[in-house]
Amino acid sequence: MPYLDPIQKSYLYSVFFAPRGFERMADLGMQIAQQYLSPFDKLIGLVGLAGSGKSMMIKGMFPGLELVNDDDGVNIRPLPLLEAGEETTRFYSAHTYHVDIHFEAAFTQMHVLAKAILDVLDLGKRVVVEHFDQIYPFLNHNAHLLIGIGEEVIVTRPTLFGPEPQDIAGIVFKSQPFRRMTHSAEDLCEFVMRKHGLTEPFIHSDVRHGFIFSFQKKPELEIGLDEVEQEVNRMIAADIIISFLDDTHIHIGDTLWLCHGPRMHVRSTGEIKKFSLNREYLTEPITGRFLLVGLVGDRVDQTMKDLNKIG
């Protein structure tokens, strides 16, 4: 049983907005590691669809850990986890291992992966498992720390009574489409605003089913916010292809666009449902910054205070 400090003895779960982009996701991973990870946690499980940011989260939580599903490391064969228990390598083996179950299942049977994970845990080493929900039925062993990534990041420390990985998966899988729609709508909105004179730097932030642009001073645009919304919706109606290029760029149609979360997008703009932009800038009382809020999806009778509700 991992050591728990007094703050976590009655801990249930925490929920964060899932940021879009490598830097923000890695920063959240670092924060989660500092606040919730015990040095005695040996099995760390992550649940989320492909492209949700699990690997980014792990890089923030465990700087320097070599991920076996990295594009540059995909040829690390055999999987280091599978050799960790061998007598010839045990003394020199790593302390922390990474495995992506969805990826590794193409090469190794599930029961073999499950046995390798349990063997490494018996050696007192740590295993970080992506797509933990897929291996859990073969382990019969829940994670010491379980993290789900969808539109929100859910951090929980399961007990004998749960939550089960499938419980977390059911929540994050359902919300993931909103995150993709939001990210694509966010980039389209910035694209239109840059096109019409936006030069001010701004901070990205989050709200449920939407995004926030935070400006130090009120932007001066050639068009009004209602026209920005209309132009974004015309791009959505045109069903423009959005495609991954590399770790920092996407294509919006034929346009090259800087993006630090290039895998977190819809396949085409037509998949974005019911985009709307708040028609005026909101003022943050404490800092005086100007906030622009964009939303996607059905929000019947919702007010601003409703947007952060979970469920």
C-alpha positions in Angstrom: 0.0 0.0 0.0 1.6 3.3 -1.0 2.3 5.9 1.6 -0.3 8.7 1.8 0.2 12.0 3.5 -2.6 13.1 5.7 -4.1 15.4 3.0 -4.7 12.5 0.7 -6.1 9.9 3.2 -9.6 11.1 2.5 -8.9 12.2 -1.1 -11.6 11.4 -3.7 -10.8 13.2 -6.9 -9.8 16.5 -8.5 -10.9 18.0 -11.8 -9.0 20.4 -14.1 -9.8 21.8 -17.5 -7.7 19.8 -20.0 -5.5 22.5 -21.7 -4.7 22.5 -25.4 -1.1 22.5 -26.4 2.1 20.8 -25.2 3.4 23.5 -22.8 0.1 23.9 -20.9 -0.5 20.2 -20.7 3.1 19.5 -19.5 2.7 22.3 -16.9 -0.5 20.6 -15.6 1.4 17.3 -15.5 4.1 18.9 -13.3 1.4 20.4 -11.0 -0.4 17.0 -10.7 2.9 15.3 -9.9 3.8 17.9 -7.2 0.3 17.8 -5.5 -0.9 14.2 -5.9 2.0 11.8 -6.8 3.6 9.9 -3.9 7.1 8.5 -4.2 5.6 5.2 -3.3 3.0 5.1 -6.1 4.1 2.2 -8.3 1.3 1.9 -10.8 0.2 5.1 -12.6 -2.7 4.7 -15.0 -3.9 7.1 -17.7 -7.1 6.9 -19.6 -8.1 8.8 -22.7 -8.6 8.6 -26.4 -5.7 8.9 -28.9 -4.5 12.4 -29.2 -6.0 13.5 -25.8 -2.5 14.5 -24.4 -1.6 11.5 -22.3 2.0 11.5 -23.4 2.3 15.3 -22.9 0.9 14.8 -19.4 3.5 12.0 -18.7 6.4 14.2 -19.9 5.3 16.9 -17.4 4.9 14.4 -14.6 8.1 12.5 -15.2 10.7 14.7 -17.0 13.2 12.6 -18.8 11.2 9.4 -18.9 11.6 7.8 -22.4 8.3 7.1 -23.9 8.1 3.9 -26.0 5.4 5.3 -28.3 7.4 8.5 -29.2 7.8 8.9 -33.0 11.6 8.9 -32.4 11.5 5.9 -30.1 9.0 3.7 -31.8 11.7 1.2 -32.8 12.8 0.4 -29.2 12.3 -3.3 -29.4 11.8 -5.4 -27.5 9.8 -3.4 -25.1 12.0 -2.5 -22.1 9.2 -3.5 -19.7 9.3 -7.1 -21.0 13.0 -7.4 -20.1 12.9 -5.7 -16.8 12.6 -8.9 -14.8 15.4 -10.9 -16.5 18.3 -11.8 -14.3 20.9 -10.4 -16.7 19.3 -7.0 -16.8 17.5 -6.7 -13.4 20.3 -4.9 -11.6 20.8 -2.3 -14.3 17.1 -1.8 -15.2 15.3 1.5 -14.9 13.2 2.5 -12.0 10.3 3.8 -14.0 8.8 2.1 -17.2 6.3 3.4 -19.7 3.9 1.4 -21.8 1.2 2.4 -24.2 -1.3 -0.5 -24.2 -3.1 0.5 -27.3 0.2 0.7 -29.2 1.9 -2.4 -27.7 -1.1 -4.7 -28.1 -0.2 -4.8 -31.8 3.0 -6.7 -30.8 2.3 -8.5 -27.5 -0.6 -10.3 -26.1 -2.5 -8.7 -23.3 -1.8 -11.4 -20.7 1.9 -11.1 -21.4 1.8 -7.4 -20.9 -0.2 -7.8 -17.7 2.3 -10.3 -16.3 5.2 -8.0 -17.2 3.6 -5.1 -15.4 3.0 -7.2 -12.2 6.5 -8.6 -12.3 8.0 -5.1 -12.5 5.8 -4.0 -9.6 7.0 -6.9 -7.6 10.5 -5.6 -8.1 9.5 -2.4 -6.5 9.7 -0.4 -9.7 7.1 2.0 -11.2 5.0 1.5 -14.4 3.2 4.3 -16.2 0.5 2.9 -18.3 -1.4 4.7 -21.1 -4.8 3.3 -22.0 -5.0 1.7 -18.6 -8.6 0.7 -19.0 -7.6 -1.8 -21.7 -5.2 -3.7 -19.5 -7.1 -3.5 -16.3 -9.3 -6.6 -16.8 -6.1 -8.7 -17.2 -4.4 -7.1 -14.1 -7.2 -7.3 -11.5 -5.1 -4.5 -9.9 -6.2 -0.9 -10.0 -3.7 2.0 -10.3 -2.4 3.8 -7.3 -3.0 7.0 -9.1 -5.5 7.1 -12.0 -5.8 10.0 -14.4 -8.5 10.5 -17.1 -8.1 13.0 -19.9 -11.0 14.3 -21.9 -12.4 17.8 -21.9 -11.4 17.7 -18.2 -8.5 16.0 -16.5 -9.8 13.8 -13.6 -7.2 12.8 -11.0 -8.2 10.1 -8.5 -6.7 7.7 -6.1 -8.8 4.6 -6.4 -9.8 2.5 -3.3 -11.3 -1.0 -3.0 -14.6 0.6 -3.9 -13.4 2.4 -7.1 -13.5 4.3 -9.2 -12.8 1.6 -11.9 -10.9 2.7 -15.0 -14.0 2.1 -17.1 -15.9 4.6 -14.9 -13.3 7.3 -15.7 -13.2 6.3 -19.4 -17.0 6.7 -19.7 -16.7 10.3 -18.6 -13.6 11.4 -20.6 -14.5 9.6 -23.8 -17.9 11.3 -23.9 -16.4 14.8 -23.4 -13.4 14.5 -25.8 -15.3 15.6 -28.9 -16.0 18.9 -27.3 -12.4 19.4 -26.6 -11.5 18.8 -30.3 -14.3 21.1 -31.5 -13.2 23.8 -29.0 -9.6 23.7 -30.0 -10.4 23.9 -33.8 -12.8 26.8 -33.2 -10.2 28.5 -31.0 -7.7 28.4 -33.9 -10.3 29.5 -36.5 -11.2 32.5 -34.3 -7.6 33.5 -33.8 -7.0 33.1 -37.6 -9.9 35.5 -38.4 -8.9 38.0 -35.8 -5.2 38.0 -36.9 -6.5 38.5 -40.5 -8.4 41.6 -39.4 -5.7 43.4 -37.5 -5.1 41.6 -34.2 -1.5 42.2 -33.1 -1.8 42.1 -29.3 -0.4 39.0 -27.5 -2.9 37.2 -25.4 -3.3 34.3 -23.0 -5.3 31.2 -23.7 -7.6 29.9 -21.0 -10.5 27.5 -20.7 -14.2 27.3 -19.9 -16.5 24.3 -20.3 -17.3 23.7 -24.0 -15.3 26.7 -24.9 -12.2 28.9 -24.8 -11.2 32.3 -23.4 -8.8 34.8 -25.0 -7.4 37.1 -22.3 -5.9 40.5 -23.4 -4.0 43.1 -21.5 -5.7 45.9 -23.5 -8.8 45.8 -25.6 -8.0 44.7 -29.1 -8.6 47.0 -32.1 -10.0 45.0 -35.0 -11.1 46.1 -38.4 -14.4 44.3 -37.9 -16.7 43.8 -35.0 -17.0 40.6 -32.9 -20.3 39.7 -34.5 -18.6 39.8 -37.9 -15.7 37.6 -36.5 -18.3 35.1 -35.4 -20.0 35.2 -38.8 -16.7 34.7 -40.6 -15.7 31.7 -38.4 -19.1 30.2 -39.0 -18.6 30.6 -42.8 -15.4 28.7 -42.5 -17.2 26.0 -40.5 -19.9 25.8 -43.1 -17.3 25.4 -45.8 -16.1 22.2 -44.2 -12.4 22.9 -44.6 -10.0 20.1 -43.9 -7.7 20.4 -40.8 -4.7 18.2 -41.1 -1.7 17.5 -38.9 1.7 18.6 -40.3 4.2 18.3 -37.4 4.5 18.8 -33.6 3.9 22.6 -34.0 1.9 23.1 -37.2 -1.4 22.1 -38.8 -2.9 22.9 -42.2 -6.3 24.7 -42.2 -7.1 24.0 -45.9 -4.0 25.2 -47.7 -3.0 27.6 -44.9 -0.1 26.7 -42.6 -0.9 27.5 -39.0 1.2 27.4 -35.8 -0.3 25.0 -33.3 1.2 23.4 -30.1 -1.5 20.7 -29.9 -1.7 19.6 -33.5 -3.4 16.2 -32.8 -6.2 17.7 -30.8 -8.4 18.9 -33.7 -11.5 17.8 -35.6 -10.8 16.4 -39.1 -12.6 19.2 -40.8 -14.3 22.5 -39.7 -17.8 21.0 -40.5 -17.5 18.9 -37.4 -17.7 22.0 -35.1 -21.2 22.3 -33.8 -22.9 25.6 -33.0 -20.0 28.0 -32.6 -20.8 31.3 -31.0 -18.7 34.2 -29.8 -19.6 36.5 -26.9 -20.4 39.8 -28.6 -18.6 42.0 -26.1 -15.4 41.7 -24.1 -15.8 40.9 -20.5 -13.6 42.6 -17.9 -11.8 40.6 -15.3 -12.4 42.6 -12.0 -9.1 41.9 -10.3 -6.6 42.2 -13.2 -8.6 44.5 -15.5 -7.8 42.2 -18.5 -10.3 41.9 -21.3 -11.8 38.5 -21.9 -13.3 37.1 -25.1 -15.3 33.9 -24.7 -16.1 31.4 -27.5 -18.4 28.4 -27.1 -19.3 25.3 -29.0 -22.2 22.8 -28.8 -25.7 23.0 -27.3 -26.0 25.5 -24.4 -29.7 26.0 -24.1 -30.6 28.5 -21.3 -27.0 28.5 -20.0 -25.5 31.6 -18.3 -21.9 32.4 -17.8 -21.9 30.9 -14.3 -23.2 27.6 -15.7 -20.3 27.0 -18.0 -17.9 25.6 -15.4 -20.3 23.0 -14.1 -19.2 19.4 -14.4 -21.6 16.9 -15.9 
